[in-house]
Amino acid sequence: MLSKAAVIYNPGEKYVIENIEVASPKANEVMVKIVGCGLCHTDELAQTGIIPITMPVVLGHEGAGVVVEIGPGVEGINVGDHVVLSYSSCGHCEMCLTGNANICVNNMKLNFGGAMSDGTSRLSLNGKDVSNFFGHSSFGNYAVANQRNVVVVDKDVDLTILGPLGCGIQTGAGTVLNGLRCKFGTSIVVFGAGAVGCAAIMAAKIANCQNIIAIDIVPEKLQLAKELGATHVINGKEVEDVVKEIQEITKGGAHYSVETTGVPALVNQSLYSLRTGGHCAVVGVSGDVTINVFGAIMLEGRTMQGFIQGNAIPQLFIPKLVEYFKAGLFPLDKLIKVYDLEQINEAYDDVHKGKALKAVVKM
């Protein structure tokens, strides 16, 4: 199958639109005609070489589309189904077998190894293999994915906006609902009001948190956070002591915090803003961070925990988010700005400039 796709040839270079070949699905795989794919920071980590991956490569891992072909052994997925594509997992390691596929032991190999689970590629250009990403590569017209990546969703909802549920939105919402399991009437502070942070805010509203505090330095993001459910917003550039402000709002500190930025100073704030026994969820990609373990964690009995993909089993969690969206409780569409695939470089530029919160390329 010929497929227009956005290809990266070397680390740090821009996307180039090419016509590649996509082979038919093998056992336990399906081919999907992609309708839209979200742009995620994880794609950029691979594009720039921070996540090493063999190139050339087709990135994109927040795809949504329609199943057009099914390989042998596929169950529960049919031609014509509307689907969202999510992360890869092996299904047979200890983590997968205990319901924790989001931290599959083979996570790095399957999502960032550049090949399908059998070690081969379904993508090629001029007779040479092209690496895939997250086991499917959704920055193109067609993608082949293992059935474990595939989530069947309601046909009543526009597929263009559903792709981000496969990673970024799932991460933010799942961290609150599956990971932290925020209790009714509690307080939560979200550092970073980007797409992941806004998903966490919407989920906190669903969980009926009493205080939902958004931290950012971009006024437009903070305004959107209020529209989505934040009860309080704090501009980090305008407040002298963010931690003190949070403690005053929550009368002693938040029960939960979600750190989405990866900025070392904010990682520390996400800990010190908690009350005794509070729980900090780290979902941003951070480097080295200096933490006073005694003062920030041990003395106050706080927990600091990393969460991958919102602790979600996509086939169970993503349909729930779609139902919340249909009920008006999870207004995903307010986050999204749509571009053509040929505008993918412009879309990333707009995200960096703050002109788009969650960009989606349509095919």
N, C-alpha and C positions, 0 to 999 in steps of 0.2 A: 504494500500500500504506500503510495507517495503521500508525503505529509509535509506541509510547511511547518518549520520549527525554528525557534531561536537557539542558535548554537554559540557556545563559548569555545574559542580555540586555544587561548592562553590565559593564565591568571592575570586578572586586572583589566582585561580587554572588554569592550562593549559587546553586546549581543549582535550577532549577524543572522539575518533571516535567510534560511536555506531550504531547499526541497530535499528532504531525506527520505530514506525507505524504512518502513516499519514492517517487520516480518509478522506472520500470523502467530497467534498465541499457541503455546505448547501446553502440556498437561497442567491443569489447575490454574490456567491463565485466561484472561479475557482481553479483548481489544475494545477500547472506548474511543468514540468520537468526542473529543473535548469541546465543550461549549465555552467554558471560562476557566481561568486559573489565577489564583491570588498570588501576589508578589510578597515574599516573606524574607525576613532578614537572614534566615538560614541559607537561602539561595545565594545571597550576597557573600556569605562566609565561604561558600564554595567557589563563587565567581572570582573572588580576590585571592584564593589559595589558602585562606586561614583553615578551612577544612580541605585537606588534600584529596584531590580526586583526579583520575586520569582524564585527560582532555584529548580531542574535543569532546564536549559533553552537552547534552540537552538537560537543562535544569527544570525547575518547576515541580512542586509537590503538593499544591493545593488545587488540584484539578477536579472538575465536575463535568459530566457528559452523559452520553447515551451508549449503552453496550451494543456493539455491532457484530461481534464474533466471539464465540466461546470455544475454548480448547477442551480436550478430554478431561473428564473427572471433575468438572466444575459443578457444584451443587448450590441451589438457592439463588442463582443469578441467571437471568434470561436475556436473550436479545431483545432490545427495546427498553430495558430497565433504565431508569435514571439513577445515576450513581455519583457518589463523592469518593475521591481517592485519598487515602490516608497513609500512615507510615507502614513500613514493612516489618514483619516479625517471622520467626522460623516456625513457631507452633509446637516445638518439641523440646525446648530447653526448660530448665527448672522454672524460670520466670514466666514463660508462656503457659506452662502447665499449671501454675498457681494463680492464673488470672492477671498476671502483670506483664503483658506483652509489650507495654510501653517501655519497659526496661529489659527487653529481650537481650539475652547474652550475646546474640549475633547482630545486635542493632547496628554497629558500625559497618560491618561487612555488607549487610543487606541494604542499608540506606545510603551509604557513602562509598561502597566498594566499586560502583560503576557498572555492575553486571547483575543479571537476574540470579535467582537462587541456585541455578544449575551452572553458574559461572560463565554463561554466554550472554550476548547482547541481542536485543531485537531491533536495534537501531543501526543504520549504516548510511554512509555518504560516500559516493564514488567507489563503492566496493570495499570500504574500510569501516570497521566497527566504530560506533559512536557510543560513549559511556552514557548510562542512564543515572537517574537520581531518585532516591527513595523507592527504587524498584519500579518506577513507571515513567518519569519525565513528562510533565504535563504542559510545558511551554511549546505545544505543537498541536496540529489538528488531530492527530491520533496518538494513543498511548496503549502499550500492553502492560498489564499489571497482574500479579498473582491475586487470586481470589481473596487472600487474607488482607489485601490492601483495600478491597472494594466494599463500599457501604451502599446498599439500595435505599433510595429516598423517595419521598412522596412526589409524584409527577405534577402535582398542582402548583409547585413552587418553582420560580424562575431559576434554572440551573446556573445562570450567569453569576449569581451572588452566593451560591452555596459552596464553591470551592474552598474558601478560607476556613470553613468548618473542619477541613481535614487536618489542619495543623494549628495555626495561630489562634483562631477563635476557640477551637477545642482546648488549647492550652490554657487560655485565660479563664474560660468558664469552668473547665474541668478542675482546675486548681482549687477553685472555690467550692464547687459542688461535690467533687469526688475526693480531692486531696485533703483540704482543710476541713471539709464538711461543716461549714459555718453554721452555728446554731442561731435559732430565732432570738432576736433582741440583742445580738452582740455587735461589736464594733470592728470595722475592718478599714485599713488604710492601703491604698493602691499607689505605688510609686511608678509613675509613667502612665500617661493617659493616651497611649497609642492604641493600636488595634487590640493587642493582648490585654492591656490594662482596661480598656473599655469593655471587653468581653467579661473580664473579672467583675467589673462594676455592675453590669447587667445581671450577672449570676448572683451577686451579693443582694441585689434587689429581689430576685426570685427567692433567695433564701431568707428574706425578711430580716436582714441585718438592720439594726436601729441607726447606727452611724456608718455611713459609707463615705470615706474621705479620699479624694483624688489629689495627687501631687504632680505638678508639672510646671513648666516655665513658659508654655505657649498658651496665651489667653483663649484662643479659639478651641484648643483641645479641652481646656477646663470648662468652657461653656457647653461643649458637647457632652462632657462627662456629667454635668448637671442634668442635661436633658435625658440622659440614659439612666439616671438613678442616684448619682452622687448627692448626698445630703450636705456635704461641705467640700469646698475646693480650696487648695492652698497653692499659691504661686511661689515656687522656691526662690525666685529672684527678689520677691517683694517682702518676704517674711524673714526676719532676722534669725529666729530659732524655730525651725520646722517641728522638731521633736516636742518642744514646749507647747507649741500651738496644738499639736495632736493630743497631748496629755490633757490640756485644758478642755478640748472638745469632748474627749472621752472620759473625763473625770478619773484620770490615773493611767491612761494608756489603752491602746487598742488590744482587742483579743487576738486579732489576726493582722498580718501584713503580707502584701504580695509585692515583690520587687521584680520589676520587668525591665529595668534600664541597663543593668550591668555596671553602673557607675559606682566605684568603690565607696565614695562618701555616702551615697544613698543606700548602699547595702548596710552600712553601719546605722544609718537613720532608721532603716526598716526594723532593726533589732531594738534600738533604744526607744522607739516609739511604742513598744509593746508594754503592756502591764505584766505583772508577775504571772508566770505560767503561760505567757502568750506564745503564739506559733507564727513563725516567719516562713513564708514560701518563697524560694528563689527560683525564678523562671527565666531571668535575663542571663545572657552569656557574659559572665564576668571573668576577668583575669585574676591576678593576685590581689587579695584584699587583706589588709591588716585589721584584725579583730582582737579586742581584749576579751578573751574567752571568759575569764572570771566575771568581769563587770557586765558584759553584754549578754552572756548566756547563763553561766553556772549560778551566779549569785541570785538571779531572779527566776531560775528554773524555766528559762525560755527554751523553745525548740527552734532550730534553724534547719530547714529541709529543702532539698532540691526536688523539683517536680518536672517530669518529662511528659509532654503530650497530655497534661492535665489528668494523669492517672486514668485515662479513658480507654475503654474498649470501644473502638469507633463504631462497630456495628450495633452497639447498644446505646451509646451516648449521642451520636450525631442525629439519629432520628428523633431523640428527645428534644434536642435544640431546634430542629425543624418544627416540631409541634409547638414549642414555646414561641417561635417566630410567628407561626400561623395564628397563635392566640394573642399576638400583640405584646408578649412579655419579653421578647428578645429581639429588638428592632435592628437586626444585623444590617439591613439595607442603609441605615444612617451612616455607617462607617465607610461605605464603598464608593469609589470613583472608578468608572469603567473606561478602558482604553482598547484600541485595536492592538493585535499582536505586534504589528509593525511599529507601534509606538512604545515598545517595552522599555527602551532606554530612557525615553522622555518620562515614562511613568515612574521609573526609579528616581529620576532627578526630582520629580514633583514630590515624591515621598520625602526625600532628603530636605527639600525646601519647605516642607510643611503644607504643601498645596493639596496633598492627598493623604488621608489617614490610612486607608487600606485600598491599594490599587489592585484592580483585577484586569487582566487582558482577556478579551474575547476573541474567539477564533472565527 
